[in-house]
């Protein structure tokens, strides 16, 4: 990435469900932030609540954006969000478009996740099973928060997070914040709304037999198991998010050979032939720079 290819505005990396910046030496972004910085981009991985609804996360993100704009002197930022982080980015851009130059949703459930749908429908709202599941996830989130050891204790709401990621929750969210959303299933959305550019990319699980370290990758094995729950996008999902559900704005690609965690370089062993999750982010930084962003 040459001097002319550096993005004009800082890049904020926004994590998804149970997200963090770095825990016990493990980076959420798998070296993507470092690769972007080496190429000259100004990068800020941000920390939000590990479990909450899209609007609450978006409000937290707006606070982070305001602080970064004040500290850096930049007039706008580029938001790249993974999974639910893309939904928080959409909210922030819809509420304060003057602060946001672009939103890029990476494997984000813009129409909802079939996994969240199944859990939401099987668990009785405010029932015992929902409380137990929420308590377990919130417990994990608090442990990770302590291990991370940075920033204040953030609010958690497991049930709100589950509803927000379901098709029902996303339908309500999309009615309020439709910017960049395709008008037809599997299509592309407006590339620019209110001066904000919208992009997306995602992946699908590959049918090959796993070898080497991939057989020991717990994240990949989880995605393989969760992929069996999909019906509408069976065979067209990354284990957590459907390919076409992820579409937003200009679709860079939605069939990269990545599971939901591979796509942010959280992986053991190789992924699909010729696939490079880090390279996708570096190339996108160049794309933003060429667009004057």
N, C-alpha and C positions, 0 to 999 in steps of 0.2 A: 504494500500500500504506500505509494509515493506521497510526497508532500501534498499534491493537489487532490489526492484521494482521501484525505482525512476528513471525517465528518465535521461540518461547521459547528454543530452543537454537541454537547456532551451526550453520551449514551447512558441511560439508566437501565440496569438489568433487574427485572422484577420477578421474583420466584413464585412458584405455585404453592399448592396445598402442602403443608408441613415444610414450608420453605425456610431457608436460612442463608447466611453468607458463607460461614465456614464453621464446621463443627469437628473438633478433635483432629484438626489438620486436613479435613476433607472439605473441598470447595463444592458448593451447590452447582457451580457453573463449569466444573471439570476443566479448568484452565482456559475457558473461553475469554474471561475477562483479561487474563494475562496476555493472551494472543492478540486481542484487540489493542491493548495498551502498547505492546511491542511494535504494532503497526502505526502508532501515533495517535490513536483515538483516546479521548478523555472518557473514562469509564467509571461509573459508580454502581456497584452492586448494592441494592437497598434491602433493608429488612422490614418486613411487615408482620402482622399477626399470622401465626402458622395456620390458624383455623378461624375463619369468619366469613361473612357474606361479602359479595363483590363491592357493594357500596361502602361498607366499613373499610375494606382494604383500599378502595379508591380514595377515600378521605385521608387515610394515613399516607398514601402515596402523594397526594397533593401537598401535605405538610413537608414531605421529603423534597419534593420538587422546589417548593418555595425556599427551603434552606439552601439547596444546591445553587439555585439561581442567585441568591444573595451572596453566597460565598465565592462563586466562580465568576460572577459578572456576566454570565451568559444570559441571553434574552429568552431562550427556549431550550427544550431538551428533546432527545429522541428516546422513546420508550420501547424497550423490547421485553415482552413478558412471556414467560413459559407457563402453559396451562392456565390456572386461575389468575396468574399474574397478568396475562393478556387481557382478562376481563377487568381487572383493576385499572390497567392502562387505558382501556376504552372509556371507563367511567371518568378518569382524570381528564382525558382529552375532550370528552363531551362537556364537562363542567367548566374547564378552563382552557379552551382551545388556543388562546394567545400564548400559553406557556409551553405548548407541545407542538413540535415540528412534525413528528411522525409517531405512529403506533404500529408495532410489529407483533403479531400474535403467533407464538410458536406452540403448536399442538394445544391450542386453547379450545375448550368446548363451547364455541360460540352459539351452538344450538342445543347445548346440554350434552351430558355424558350418559350413555346407556347403563354404565355401571352405577352412577349416582341414581338413575331412575329405578333400578332394581332394588337398591338398598332403601331408597325413599319409600317405595311402595310396599316393601316387605316389613318395614319397621313402623309400628304404630306411632304416630306423632305423640310426643310426650309420654310414650310408653316405657316400660322397664327395659326392653331390649335396646331402644334408642338411647336411653340414658346410659346404659352400660357401655355401648359402643362409643358414644360421645365422650364418656369419662375416660375410656382407654386411650382414645386418640388425643384428648387433652393432656392426659398424663405423659404420653410420649412427647408431645409438643413442649411441655414444661421441662422435661429432662433435657431435650435438645437445646432449649433456651438457656438452661444453666450451663451446659457444656460449651455453648457458644460464648457466653460470658461477656456480651457487649450489649449496650443499650438498655432501656428500661423494660420492665415486665409489661408485655402487651396483652390486651384482652383476647380471650378465646371464646368461640361459640361453635361447637361441633355441629349441632343440628342445623344452625343457620347456614353453615358452610355446605352441608349436604344438600339442603333445599336449593341453595344458590346455584349449584352445579348440575341440578336436574333439568330436564326439558321444561318442566313446569316453571321452575325458578328462572330459567334463561328466557322463556317466553315473556315473562313479566319484565325482566331486565331489558330485553331487546325492544319492548314497546316504549320504554323510556329513553333508551340510548341506542338508536338504530344505526348510528354513523358507521359506514363501511360495510354493513351487513348485506350479503347478496339478497336480491329479491326473489330468486328462485333457488331451489335446493341444488347444491353442487356447482353453482355459478360463482361469479366474482361480484364483489361489491364496488361501490364508488371508490376510486383511488384517492380522491381528495374531497374532504368535507370540512367546511369552516376553516380552510387553510391548513388542515392536518392531513398528511398522507397516511394511507392505511395499507399494510402488507400482512401476509401470513404465509406460513409453511408448516408442514406436518409430515408424519410418516405412517407406514403400515408394517405390521409384522410380516416377516418373510417365512415361507414354508419349509426352508431348508432344515436339515437335522443339525442340531448344535454340536460343536466340537470344542475341545480344549477348555479354556477358562469360561467360555460362554455357558457351559454346562453347570458352572458353579456360581453364576451371576444371579444373586437373589432377586434383584430388581427385574431382570429379564424373565426369570421363571414366574414371578408374580404377574407380569404383563401377559405371559402366555396363558396363565390360568384365567385371568380376568377376561381375556379375549373370547373365551368360550361363552360368556354371558351376552355377547352382542347378537342381536337378531337383525335389526334394520341395516346395520353396516357390518354384518358378518364377513370376515375376510378383508375388510376395508377399514381397519382400525389399528391403533398402536398398542392396544391392550387397555387403554383407559379412555381414549377419545377417538371418535369416528373421523375418518378422512374428510368427508364432506361437511360434517358438523364444524370442522375447524376453519372453513373458508371465511376470509374477511378481506375486503379491499382487493388489492392486487395479489393474486395467489402465485407465489414464487414456485411452489410445487407442493403436492400433498400425498405423494407416494414414495417419498424417500425411504430407504430400507432401515428404518429406525423404530425401536419401540419408544414408549413415552419418556423413558429416562435416557436412552441412547442419544436422543436429539439434543440434550444439553450435556452430552459427553459423560454421563454417569453410567459407566459400563465397565465390564471386564471382558477382555478379548476383543477380537475384530467384529465389525458389523458388516453390512453388505459390501460387495466388491465395488471398490472405487468410491465408497461413501465416506465423507469426512464431515462430521458434525461441527467441528471447530471451523473448518474452511467455509461452511455455509454462513457463519456469523461474520467472518472476515470479509467474504465477498459481499455480504449485505452492507457492511460498513462502507465499502467502496460504492455500492449502489446509492446509499444515502448521500455520500459526498458528491457524486456526479449529479444528483438532483438538487444540490445546493443546500442540503440539510446537515 
